[in-house]
Every structure is written in structure tokens, then in C-alpha cells.
């Protein structure tokens, strides 16, 4: 299932703060804004690991294990939280506030690589990308 980790400040001095958000191999990073009430996701990845780091706002992260649909989860995400979503965990984000986040993934997303690895899966009511293959 998804894991939620709050990222605390690792270093602070008179200049400001440093928070070590992520360590590992990343193939793609996107900066995304979402309006309150909107839904993103409603899909899963076959190989890609996805991480969402919330900069501002708030959302609920809904997930279900596609190999065992009885395993469902809802996480309340606040600024400074990192959501870790492994392959075959369908996920959707429902934004409870206007939000800004970083979406990090282990695979590159250009030239159709995103669509090849991503399957539409209705986790919650809301947007479902018509360009993705469906189960």
C-alpha cells in the first residue's frame, strides 16, 4: 500500500531551512497545481514508483491494491508529507484545498513511456484519463 512520511527540517540556520525530501533514482519530476475539489490519478503503474511531496494545500490520497482489491487505504496529506506509491497500487488524490506538489517518478515520462506503464483504474469518483488503457 502507500506509505506516508512527514519530512522534517534537517538543518536550520539564519539563512533558512533545508529539508531532505528524497534520496534515490528519479526519472521524472513535475510541479503540479490542483484546485480544491479536483481529482487526479485514478490509475496505477506496472513498473513505476511514484512519490508526491506536498508543498502547500491538502489532499486525501485514496489507494487500492489492484492484486487484492479488498486492501484499500485513505491518507490525509499535509504540507511537508511525502506519499510513496509502489507499482500495482491504484491511487487517486482528492484535493481538499488549492494545492501545489512535486510528483517524482522512477521512470521517464516522455515519448509515450507514461502511457505504456499506466493503467486507468477508478479508485474514487472523478477524472479518468481517456488516453490510458483500462482494466
Residue, then its C-alpha position, 0 to 999 in steps of 0.5 A: x500500500x502507500x506509505x506516508x512520511x512527514x519530512x522534517x527540517x534537517x538543518x536550520x540556520x539564519x539563512x533558512x531551512x533545508x529539508x531532505x525530501x528524497x534520496x534515490x533514482x528519479x526519472x521524472x519530476x513535475x510541479x503540479x497545481x490542483x484546485x480544491x475539489x479536483x481529482x487526479x490519478x485514478x490509475x496505477x503503474x506496472x513498473x513505476x514508483x511514484x512519490x508526491x511531496x506536498x508543498x502547500x494545500x491538502x489532499x486525501x490520497x485514496x489507494x487500492x491494491x489492484x492484486x487484492x482489491x479488498x486492501x484499500x487505504x485513505x491518507x490525509x496529506x499535509x504540507x511537508x508529507x511525502x506519499x510513496x506509491x509502489x507499482x500495482x497500487x491504484x491511487x487517486x488524490x482528492x484535493x481538499x484545498x488549492x494545492x501545489x506538489x512535486x510528483x517524482x517518478x522512477x521512470x521517464x515520462x516522455x515519448x509515450x513511456x507514461x502511457x505504456x506503464x499506466x493503467x486507468x483504474x477508478x479508485x474514487x469518483x472523478x477524472x479518468x484519463x481517456x488516453x490510458x488503457x483500462x482494466 
